[in-house]
Amino acid sequence: MAQNNCKCNNSIKCSVNNCAYHNNTSDCCSLESIRVGCCGCEPTNCAGTECASFKLDNAR
């Protein structure tokens, strides 16, 4: 389980269970803020964006 799993930022909802910052109990992010990035040059829908703060949780 991630070290940051005890924190929960209710302003950042998250369902990515294998992220090191994911709080399993509340389905939120444990970071104070996140960075959103683009997967392509000019995204036209949400599939063209990503959470650039994602970090794979190798402990899960």
PQR file with spaces between the fields and no chain letter, atoms N, CA, C, O and H, PARSE charges and radii, in Angstrom:
ATOM       1  N    MET     1       0.843   -1.178    0.000 -0.4000 1.5000
ATOM       2  CA   MET     1       0.000    0.000    0.000 -0.0000 2.0000
ATOM       3  C    MET     1       0.886    1.238    0.000  0.5500 1.7000
ATOM       4  O    MET     1       1.936    1.246    0.643 -0.5500 1.4000
ATOM       5  N    ALA     2       0.488    2.259   -0.694 -0.4000 1.5000
ATOM       6  CA   ALA     2       1.296    3.460   -0.845 -0.0000 2.0000
ATOM       7  C    ALA     2       1.456    4.187    0.483  0.5500 1.7000
ATOM       8  O    ALA     2       0.560    4.180    1.326 -0.5500 1.4000
ATOM       9  H    ALA     2      -0.365    2.254   -1.216  0.4000 1.0000
ATOM      10  N    GLN     3       2.605    4.809    0.650 -0.4000 1.5000
ATOM      11  CA   GLN     3       2.887    5.570    1.857 -0.0000 2.0000
ATOM      12  C    GLN     3       1.935    6.748    1.988  0.5500 1.7000
ATOM      13  O    GLN     3       1.545    7.096    3.103 -0.5500 1.4000
ATOM      14  H    GLN     3       3.334    4.815   -0.035  0.4000 1.0000
ATOM      15  N    ASN     4       1.550    7.374    0.870 -0.4000 1.5000
ATOM      16  CA   ASN     4       0.671    8.535    0.890 -0.0000 2.0000
ATOM      17  C    ASN     4      -0.801    8.161    0.979  0.5500 1.7000
ATOM      18  O    ASN     4      -1.654    9.048    0.942 -0.5500 1.4000
ATOM      19  H    ASN     4       1.867    7.091   -0.035  0.4000 1.0000
ATOM      20  N    ASN     5      -1.121    6.899    1.095 -0.4000 1.5000
ATOM      21  CA   ASN     5      -2.500    6.437    1.040 -0.0000 2.0000
ATOM      22  C    ASN     5      -3.353    6.977    2.187  0.5500 1.7000
ATOM      23  O    ASN     5      -4.579    6.973    2.079 -0.5500 1.4000
ATOM      24  H    ASN     5      -0.428    6.179    1.125  0.4000 1.0000
ATOM      25  N    CYS     6      -2.746    7.440    3.280 -0.4000 1.5000
ATOM      26  CA   CYS     6      -3.526    7.937    4.411 -0.0000 2.0000
ATOM      27  C    CYS     6      -4.083    9.334    4.145  0.5500 1.7000
ATOM      28  O    CYS     6      -5.065    9.730    4.773 -0.5500 1.4000
ATOM      29  H    CYS     6      -1.750    7.443    3.368  0.4000 1.0000
ATOM      30  N    LYS     7      -3.474   10.091    3.223 -0.4000 1.5000
ATOM      31  CA   LYS     7      -3.955   11.426    2.894 -0.0000 2.0000
ATOM      32  C    LYS     7      -5.043   11.343    1.842  0.5500 1.7000
ATOM      33  O    LYS     7      -5.106   10.386    1.070 -0.5500 1.4000
ATOM      34  H    LYS     7      -2.677    9.770    2.712  0.4000 1.0000
ATOM      35  N    CYS     8      -5.898   12.351    1.817 -0.4000 1.5000
ATOM      36  CA   CYS     8      -6.950   12.388    0.805 -0.0000 2.0000
ATOM      37  C    CYS     8      -7.294   13.826    0.480  0.5500 1.7000
ATOM      38  O    CYS     8      -7.705   14.586    1.356 -0.5500 1.4000
ATOM      39  H    CYS     8      -5.847   13.129    2.444  0.4000 1.0000
ATOM      40  N    ASN     9      -7.124   14.204   -0.788 -0.4000 1.5000
ATOM      41  CA   ASN     9      -7.540   15.514   -1.258 -0.0000 2.0000
ATOM      42  C    ASN     9      -8.880   15.320   -1.953  0.5500 1.7000
ATOM      43  O    ASN     9      -8.929   14.863   -3.094 -0.5500 1.4000
ATOM      44  H    ASN     9      -6.790   13.586   -1.500  0.4000 1.0000
ATOM      45  N    ASN    10      -9.953   15.662   -1.276 -0.4000 1.5000
ATOM      46  CA   ASN    10     -11.294   15.438   -1.812 -0.0000 2.0000
ATOM      47  C    ASN    10     -11.589   16.268   -3.060  0.5500 1.7000
ATOM      48  O    ASN    10     -12.581   16.020   -3.745 -0.5500 1.4000
ATOM      49  H    ASN    10      -9.913   16.033   -0.348  0.4000 1.0000
ATOM      50  N    SER    11     -10.742   17.244   -3.360 -0.4000 1.5000
ATOM      51  CA   SER    11     -10.921   18.046   -4.565 -0.0000 2.0000
ATOM      52  C    SER    11     -10.403   17.337   -5.812  0.5500 1.7000
ATOM      53  O    SER    11     -10.717   17.738   -6.933 -0.5500 1.4000
ATOM      54  H    SER    11      -9.936   17.445   -2.804  0.4000 1.0000
ATOM      55  N    ILE    12      -9.603   16.276   -5.620 -0.4000 1.5000
ATOM      56  CA   ILE    12      -9.059   15.526   -6.752 -0.0000 2.0000
ATOM      57  C    ILE    12      -9.577   14.099   -6.682  0.5500 1.7000
ATOM      58  O    ILE    12      -9.024   13.268   -5.962 -0.5500 1.4000
ATOM      59  H    ILE    12      -9.348   15.950   -4.710  0.4000 1.0000
ATOM      60  N    LYS    13     -10.622   13.818   -7.419 -0.4000 1.5000
ATOM      61  CA   LYS    13     -11.189   12.471   -7.472 -0.0000 2.0000
ATOM      62  C    LYS    13     -10.301   11.610   -8.365  0.5500 1.7000
ATOM      63  O    LYS    13      -9.812   12.090   -9.388 -0.5500 1.4000
ATOM      64  H    LYS    13     -11.071   14.493   -8.004  0.4000 1.0000
ATOM      65  N    CYS    14     -10.086   10.366   -8.003 -0.4000 1.5000
ATOM      66  CA   CYS    14      -9.201    9.492   -8.758 -0.0000 2.0000
ATOM      67  C    CYS    14      -9.672    8.047   -8.654  0.5500 1.7000
ATOM      68  O    CYS    14     -10.072    7.588   -7.584 -0.5500 1.4000
ATOM      69  H    CYS    14     -10.483    9.976   -7.172  0.4000 1.0000
ATOM      70  N    SER    15      -9.621    7.339   -9.773 -0.4000 1.5000
ATOM      71  CA   SER    15      -9.991    5.921   -9.782 -0.0000 2.0000
ATOM      72  C    SER    15      -8.852    5.046  -10.312  0.5500 1.7000
ATOM      73  O    SER    15      -9.083    3.898  -10.691 -0.5500 1.4000
ATOM      74  H    SER    15      -9.296    7.712  -10.642  0.4000 1.0000
ATOM      75  N    VAL    16      -7.635    5.574  -10.341 -0.4000 1.5000
ATOM      76  CA   VAL    16      -6.475    4.846  -10.852 -0.0000 2.0000
ATOM      77  C    VAL    16      -5.812    4.113   -9.685  0.5500 1.7000
ATOM      78  O    VAL    16      -4.953    4.666   -8.998 -0.5500 1.4000
ATOM      79  H    VAL    16      -7.448    6.507  -10.033  0.4000 1.0000
ATOM      80  N    ASN    17      -6.221    2.870   -9.475 -0.4000 1.5000
ATOM      81  CA   ASN    17      -5.771    2.106   -8.314 -0.0000 2.0000
ATOM      82  C    ASN    17      -4.276    1.827   -8.274  0.5500 1.7000
ATOM      83  O    ASN    17      -3.718    1.642   -7.193 -0.5500 1.4000
ATOM      84  H    ASN    17      -6.919    2.421  -10.033  0.4000 1.0000
ATOM      85  N    ASN    18      -3.610    1.792   -9.433 -0.4000 1.5000
ATOM      86  CA   ASN    18      -2.189    1.447   -9.414 -0.0000 2.0000
ATOM      87  C    ASN    18      -1.277    2.675   -9.352  0.5500 1.7000
ATOM      88  O    ASN    18      -0.070    2.558   -9.565 -0.5500 1.4000
ATOM      89  H    ASN    18      -4.063    1.942  -10.312  0.4000 1.0000
ATOM      90  N    CYS    19      -1.846    3.856   -9.062 -0.4000 1.5000
ATOM      91  CA   CYS    19      -1.037    5.057   -8.859 -0.0000 2.0000
ATOM      92  C    CYS    19      -0.581    5.111   -7.402  0.5500 1.7000
ATOM      93  O    CYS    19      -1.348    4.801   -6.489 -0.5500 1.4000
ATOM      94  H    CYS    19      -2.827    3.951   -8.890  0.4000 1.0000
ATOM      95  N    ALA    20       0.659    5.502   -7.197 -0.4000 1.5000
ATOM      96  CA   ALA    20       1.217    5.580   -5.848 -0.0000 2.0000
ATOM      97  C    ALA    20       0.504    6.623   -4.983  0.5500 1.7000
ATOM      98  O    ALA    20       0.572    6.557   -3.756 -0.5500 1.4000
ATOM      99  H    ALA    20       1.282    5.754   -7.938  0.4000 1.0000
ATOM     100  N    TYR    21      -0.174    7.578   -5.608 -0.4000 1.5000
ATOM     101  CA   TYR    21      -0.837    8.653   -4.876 -0.0000 2.0000
ATOM     102  C    TYR    21      -2.332    8.410   -4.671  0.5500 1.7000
ATOM     103  O    TYR    21      -3.015    9.246   -4.079 -0.5500 1.4000
ATOM     104  H    TYR    21      -0.229    7.632   -6.605  0.4000 1.0000
ATOM     105  N    HIS    22      -2.841    7.293   -5.143 -0.4000 1.5000
ATOM     106  CA   HIS    22      -4.267    6.983   -5.039 -0.0000 2.0000
ATOM     107  C    HIS    22      -4.633    6.569   -3.616  0.5500 1.7000
ATOM     108  O    HIS    22      -3.946    5.748   -3.007 -0.5500 1.4000
ATOM     109  H    HIS    22      -2.286    6.614   -5.624  0.4000 1.0000
ATOM     110  N    ASN    23      -5.712    7.135   -3.092 -0.4000 1.5000
ATOM     111  CA   ASN    23      -6.242    6.737   -1.792 -0.0000 2.0000
ATOM     112  C    ASN    23      -7.377    5.750   -2.041  0.5500 1.7000
ATOM     113  O    ASN    23      -8.461    6.142   -2.471 -0.5500 1.4000
ATOM     114  H    ASN    23      -6.270    7.802   -3.586  0.4000 1.0000
ATOM     115  N    ASN    24      -7.129    4.475   -1.772 -0.4000 1.5000
ATOM     116  CA   ASN    24      -8.104    3.418   -2.041 -0.0000 2.0000
ATOM     117  C    ASN    24      -9.393    3.585   -1.265  0.5500 1.7000
ATOM     118  O    ASN    24     -10.467    3.266   -1.776 -0.5500 1.4000
ATOM     119  H    ASN    24      -6.248    4.156   -1.423  0.4000 1.0000
ATOM     120  N    THR    25      -9.309    4.069   -0.062 -0.4000 1.5000
ATOM     121  CA   THR    25     -10.473    4.181    0.801 -0.0000 2.0000
ATOM     122  C    THR    25     -11.480    5.197    0.272  0.5500 1.7000
ATOM     123  O    THR    25     -12.686    4.957    0.323 -0.5500 1.4000
ATOM     124  H    THR    25      -8.437    4.328    0.353  0.4000 1.0000
ATOM     125  N    SER    26     -10.998    6.321   -0.230 -0.4000 1.5000
ATOM     126  CA   SER    26     -11.882    7.417   -0.629 -0.0000 2.0000
ATOM     127  C    SER    26     -11.887    7.706   -2.119  0.5500 1.7000
ATOM     128  O    SER    26     -12.561    8.641   -2.550 -0.5500 1.4000
ATOM     129  H    SER    26     -10.018    6.516   -0.271  0.4000 1.0000
ATOM     130  N    ASP    27     -11.158    6.937   -2.923 -0.4000 1.5000
ATOM     131  CA   ASP    27     -11.036    7.183   -4.367 -0.0000 2.0000
ATOM     132  C    ASP    27     -10.694    8.632   -4.665  0.5500 1.7000
ATOM     133  O    ASP    27     -11.366    9.298   -5.452 -0.5500 1.4000
ATOM     134  H    ASP    27     -10.610    6.178   -2.573  0.4000 1.0000
ATOM     135  N    CYS    28      -9.631    9.108   -4.021 -0.4000 1.5000
ATOM     136  CA   CYS    28      -9.148   10.456   -4.261 -0.0000 2.0000
ATOM     137  C    CYS    28      -7.628   10.420   -4.332  0.5500 1.7000
ATOM     138  O    CYS    28      -7.011    9.379   -4.103 -0.5500 1.4000
ATOM     139  H    CYS    28      -9.085    8.567   -3.382  0.4000 1.0000
ATOM     140  N    CYS    29      -7.035   11.554   -4.647 -0.4000 1.5000
ATOM     141  CA   CYS    29      -5.584   11.663   -4.762 -0.0000 2.0000
ATOM     142  C    CYS    29      -5.017   12.172   -3.441  0.5500 1.7000
ATOM     143  O    CYS    29      -5.641   12.997   -2.774 -0.5500 1.4000
ATOM     144  H    CYS    29      -7.536   12.399   -4.833  0.4000 1.0000
ATOM     145  N    SER    30      -3.859   11.695   -3.067 -0.4000 1.5000
ATOM     146  CA   SER    30      -3.245   12.142   -1.818 -0.0000 2.0000
ATOM     147  C    SER    30      -2.357   13.372   -2.019  0.5500 1.7000
ATOM     148  O    SER    30      -1.863   13.936   -1.042 -0.5500 1.4000
ATOM     149  H    SER    30      -3.351   11.025   -3.609  0.4000 1.0000
ATOM     150  N    LEU    31      -2.147   13.796   -3.266 -0.4000 1.5000
ATOM     151  CA   LEU    31      -1.341   14.986   -3.523 -0.0000 2.0000
ATOM     152  C    LEU    31      -2.141   16.264   -3.255  0.5500 1.7000
ATOM     153  O    LEU    31      -3.370   16.252   -3.320 -0.5500 1.4000
ATOM     154  H    LEU    31      -2.548   13.338   -4.059  0.4000 1.0000
ATOM     155  N    GLU    32      -1.449   17.360   -2.956 -0.4000 1.5000
ATOM     156  CA   GLU    32      -2.116   18.648   -2.771 -0.0000 2.0000
ATOM     157  C    GLU    32      -2.598   19.204   -4.097  0.5500 1.7000
ATOM     158  O    GLU    32      -3.618   19.891   -4.150 -0.5500 1.4000
ATOM     159  H    GLU    32      -0.451   17.370   -2.903  0.4000 1.0000
ATOM     160  N    SER    33      -1.872   18.912   -5.167 -0.4000 1.5000
ATOM     161  CA   SER    33      -2.254   19.350   -6.501 -0.0000 2.0000
ATOM     162  C    SER    33      -1.671   18.367   -7.507  0.5500 1.7000
ATOM     163  O    SER    33      -0.749   17.617   -7.187 -0.5500 1.4000
ATOM     164  H    SER    33      -1.044   18.354   -5.123  0.4000 1.0000
ATOM     165  N    ILE    34      -2.209   18.373   -8.721 -0.4000 1.5000
ATOM     166  CA   ILE    34      -1.697   17.518   -9.785 -0.0000 2.0000
ATOM     167  C    ILE    34      -1.419   18.370  -11.019  0.5500 1.7000
ATOM     168  O    ILE    34      -1.900   19.497  -11.140 -0.5500 1.4000
ATOM     169  H    ILE    34      -2.957   18.982   -8.981  0.4000 1.0000
ATOM     170  N    ARG    35      -0.640   17.810  -11.920 -0.4000 1.5000
ATOM     171  CA   ARG    35      -0.376   18.457  -13.198 -0.0000 2.0000
ATOM     172  C    ARG    35      -1.074   17.645  -14.279  0.5500 1.7000
ATOM     173  O    ARG    35      -0.907   16.428  -14.349 -0.5500 1.4000
ATOM     174  H    ARG    35      -0.249   16.895  -11.822  0.4000 1.0000
ATOM     175  N    VAL    36      -1.852   18.309  -15.116 -0.4000 1.5000
ATOM     176  CA   VAL    36      -2.532   17.656  -16.228 -0.0000 2.0000
ATOM     177  C    VAL    36      -1.738   17.946  -17.488  0.5500 1.7000
ATOM     178  O    VAL    36      -1.380   19.092  -17.760 -0.5500 1.4000
ATOM     179  H    VAL    36      -1.988   19.298  -15.059  0.4000 1.0000
ATOM     180  N    GLY    37      -1.465   16.893  -18.260 -0.4000 1.5000
ATOM     181  CA   GLY    37      -0.703   17.052  -19.489 -0.0000 2.0000
ATOM     182  C    GLY    37      -1.472   16.521  -20.681  0.5500 1.7000
ATOM     183  O    GLY    37      -2.560   15.963  -20.540 -0.5500 1.4000
ATOM     184  H    GLY    37      -1.756   15.962  -18.040  0.4000 1.0000
ATOM     185  N    CYS    38      -0.887   16.703  -21.865 -0.4000 1.5000
ATOM     186  CA   CYS    38      -1.500   16.257  -23.116 -0.0000 2.0000
ATOM     187  C    CYS    38      -0.771   15.024  -23.647  0.5500 1.7000
ATOM     188  O    CYS    38       0.444   14.892  -23.498 -0.5500 1.4000
ATOM     189  H    CYS    38      -0.003   17.156  -21.980  0.4000 1.0000
ATOM     190  N    CYS    39      -1.524   14.140  -24.258 -0.4000 1.5000
ATOM     191  CA   CYS    39      -0.940   12.963  -24.902 -0.0000 2.0000
ATOM     192  C    CYS    39      -0.554   13.274  -26.345  0.5500 1.7000
ATOM     193  O    CYS    39       0.296   12.593  -26.919 -0.5500 1.4000
ATOM     194  H    CYS    39      -2.511   14.248  -24.379  0.4000 1.0000
ATOM     195  N    GLY    40      -1.165   14.287  -26.930 -0.4000 1.5000
ATOM     196  CA   GLY    40      -0.898   14.684  -28.301 -0.0000 2.0000
ATOM     197  C    GLY    40      -0.702   16.187  -28.390  0.5500 1.7000
ATOM     198  O    GLY    40      -0.657   16.878  -27.372 -0.5500 1.4000
ATOM     199  H    GLY    40      -1.856   14.840  -26.465  0.4000 1.0000
ATOM     200  N    CYS    41      -0.587   16.677  -29.583 -0.4000 1.5000
ATOM     201  CA   CYS    41      -0.359   18.113  -29.797 -0.0000 2.0000
ATOM     202  C    CYS    41      -1.571   18.957  -29.444  0.5500 1.7000
ATOM     203  O    CYS    41      -1.439   19.959  -28.741 -0.5500 1.4000
ATOM     204  H    CYS    41      -0.624   16.116  -30.410  0.4000 1.0000
ATOM     205  N    GLU    42      -2.753   18.571  -29.921 -0.4000 1.5000
ATOM     206  CA   GLU    42      -3.965   19.337  -29.687 -0.0000 2.0000
ATOM     207  C    GLU    42      -5.099   18.400  -29.302  0.5500 1.7000
ATOM     208  O    GLU    42      -5.835   17.936  -30.173 -0.5500 1.4000
ATOM     209  H    GLU    42      -2.860   17.757  -30.492  0.4000 1.0000
ATOM     210  N    PRO    43      -5.255   18.112  -28.007 -0.5600 1.5000
ATOM     211  CA   PRO    43      -6.317   17.185  -27.607  0.2800 2.0000
ATOM     212  C    PRO    43      -7.701   17.755  -27.903  0.5500 1.7000
ATOM     213  O    PRO    43      -7.948   18.950  -27.740 -0.5500 1.4000
ATOM     214  N    THR    44      -8.595   16.873  -28.342 -0.4000 1.5000
ATOM     215  CA   THR    44      -9.965   17.281  -28.636 -0.0000 2.0000
ATOM     216  C    THR    44     -10.974   16.601  -27.726  0.5500 1.7000
ATOM     217  O    THR    44     -12.169   16.889  -27.805 -0.5500 1.4000
ATOM     218  H    THR    44      -8.394   15.903  -28.474  0.4000 1.0000
ATOM     219  N    ASN    45     -10.512   15.698  -26.859 -0.4000 1.5000
ATOM     220  CA   ASN    45     -11.385   15.042  -25.880 -0.0000 2.0000
ATOM     221  C    ASN    45     -10.532   14.600  -24.702  0.5500 1.7000
ATOM     222  O    ASN    45      -9.309   14.740  -24.734 -0.5500 1.4000
ATOM     223  H    ASN    45      -9.542   15.464  -26.794  0.4000 1.0000
ATOM     224  N    CYS    46     -11.163   14.069  -23.667 -0.4000 1.5000
ATOM     225  CA   CYS    46     -10.424   13.719  -22.447 -0.0000 2.0000
ATOM     226  C    CYS    46      -9.421   12.593  -22.670  0.5500 1.7000
ATOM     227  O    CYS    46      -8.481   12.455  -21.887 -0.5500 1.4000
ATOM     228  H    CYS    46     -12.157   13.956  -23.641  0.4000 1.0000
ATOM     229  N    ALA    47      -9.593   11.782  -23.716 -0.4000 1.5000
ATOM     230  CA   ALA    47      -8.625   10.722  -24.010 -0.0000 2.0000
ATOM     231  C    ALA    47      -7.277   11.307  -24.435  0.5500 1.7000
ATOM     232  O    ALA    47      -6.264   10.607  -24.415 -0.5500 1.4000
ATOM     233  H    ALA    47     -10.356   11.893  -24.352  0.4000 1.0000
ATOM     234  N    GLY    48      -7.260   12.572  -24.814 -0.4000 1.5000
ATOM     235  CA   GLY    48      -6.028   13.226  -25.222 -0.0000 2.0000
ATOM     236  C    GLY    48      -5.288   13.905  -24.086  0.5500 1.7000
ATOM     237  O    GLY    48      -4.284   14.581  -24.311 -0.5500 1.4000
ATOM     238  H    GLY    48      -8.083   13.140  -24.830  0.4000 1.0000
ATOM     239  N    THR    49      -5.783   13.727  -22.850 -0.4000 1.5000
ATOM     240  CA   THR    49      -5.131   14.314  -21.684 -0.0000 2.0000
ATOM     241  C    THR    49      -4.730   13.220  -20.715  0.5500 1.7000
ATOM     242  O    THR    49      -5.197   12.085  -20.815 -0.5500 1.4000
ATOM     243  H    THR    49      -6.598   13.177  -22.667  0.4000 1.0000
ATOM     244  N    GLU    50      -3.858   13.567  -19.775 -0.4000 1.5000
ATOM     245  CA   GLU    50      -3.393   12.593  -18.793 -0.0000 2.0000
ATOM     246  C    GLU    50      -3.002   13.299  -17.504  0.5500 1.7000
ATOM     247  O    GLU    50      -2.734   14.500  -17.498 -0.5500 1.4000
ATOM     248  H    GLU    50      -3.478   14.489  -19.694  0.4000 1.0000
ATOM     249  N    CYS    51      -2.974   12.551  -16.429 -0.4000 1.5000
ATOM     250  CA   CYS    51      -2.464   13.076  -15.173 -0.0000 2.0000
ATOM     251  C    CYS    51      -0.945   12.925  -15.231  0.5500 1.7000
ATOM     252  O    CYS    51      -0.421   11.816  -15.125 -0.5500 1.4000
ATOM     253  H    CYS    51      -3.192   11.575  -16.434  0.4000 1.0000
ATOM     254  N    ALA    52      -0.246   14.038  -15.400 -0.4000 1.5000
ATOM     255  CA   ALA    52       1.202   14.009  -15.512 -0.0000 2.0000
ATOM     256  C    ALA    52       1.871   13.796  -14.153  0.5500 1.7000
ATOM     257  O    ALA    52       3.092   13.657  -14.081 -0.5500 1.4000
ATOM     258  H    ALA    52      -0.672   14.939  -15.486  0.4000 1.0000
ATOM     259  N    SER    53       1.087   13.770  -13.083 -0.4000 1.5000
ATOM     260  CA   SER    53       1.619   13.512  -11.744 -0.0000 2.0000
ATOM     261  C    SER    53       1.610   12.030  -11.406  0.5500 1.7000
ATOM     262  O    SER    53       2.082   11.638  -10.339 -0.5500 1.4000
ATOM     263  H    SER    53       0.095   13.883  -13.142  0.4000 1.0000
ATOM     264  N    PHE    54       1.079   11.196  -12.304 -0.4000 1.5000
ATOM     265  CA   PHE    54       0.976    9.752  -12.070 -0.0000 2.0000
ATOM     266  C    PHE    54       2.337    9.150  -11.753  0.5500 1.7000
ATOM     267  O    PHE    54       3.340    9.479  -12.385 -0.5500 1.4000
ATOM     268  H    PHE    54       0.696   11.515  -13.171  0.4000 1.0000
ATOM     269  N    LYS    55       2.354    8.261  -10.763 -0.4000 1.5000
ATOM     270  CA   LYS    55       3.559    7.495  -10.411 -0.0000 2.0000
ATOM     271  C    LYS    55       3.105    6.068  -10.129  0.5500 1.7000
ATOM     272  O    LYS    55       2.258    5.838   -9.266 -0.5500 1.4000
ATOM     273  H    LYS    55       1.539    7.993  -10.250  0.4000 1.0000
ATOM     274  N    LEU    56       3.668    5.120  -10.855 -0.4000 1.5000
ATOM     275  CA   LEU    56       3.297    3.725  -10.679 -0.0000 2.0000
ATOM     276  C    LEU    56       3.637    3.246   -9.284  0.5500 1.7000
ATOM     277  O    LEU    56       4.756    3.443   -8.810 -0.5500 1.4000
ATOM     278  H    LEU    56       4.357    5.307  -11.556  0.4000 1.0000
ATOM     279  N    ASP    57       2.681    2.622   -8.627 -0.4000 1.5000
ATOM     280  CA   ASP    57       2.892    2.073   -7.289 -0.0000 2.0000
ATOM     281  C    ASP    57       3.320    0.631   -7.439  0.5500 1.7000
ATOM     282  O    ASP    57       2.485   -0.243   -7.669 -0.5500 1.4000
ATOM     283  H    ASP    57       1.772    2.462   -9.012  0.4000 1.0000
ATOM     284  N    ASN    58       4.597    0.372   -7.312 -0.4000 1.5000
ATOM     285  CA   ASN    58       5.142   -0.978   -7.478 -0.0000 2.0000
ATOM     286  C    ASN    58       4.804   -1.896   -6.321  0.5500 1.7000
ATOM     287  O    ASN    58       5.011   -3.106   -6.411 -0.5500 1.4000
ATOM     288  H    ASN    58       5.275    1.082   -7.125  0.4000 1.0000
ATOM     289  N    ALA    59       4.283   -1.338   -5.228 -0.4000 1.5000
ATOM     290  CA   ALA    59       3.947   -2.154   -4.060 -0.0000 2.0000
ATOM     291  C    ALA    59       2.598   -2.839   -4.193  0.5500 1.7000
ATOM     292  O    ALA    59       2.268   -3.717   -3.396 -0.5500 1.4000
ATOM     293  H    ALA    59       4.115   -0.355   -5.155  0.4000 1.0000
ATOM     294  N    ARG    60       1.816   -2.448   -5.186 -0.4000 1.5000
ATOM     295  CA   ARG    60       0.471   -3.037   -5.341 -0.0000 2.0000
ATOM     296  C    ARG    60       0.524   -4.229   -6.221  0.5500 1.7000
ATOM     297  O    ARG    60      -0.504   -4.858   -6.470 -0.5500 1.4000
ATOM     298  H    ARG    60       2.084   -1.734   -5.833  0.4000 1.0000
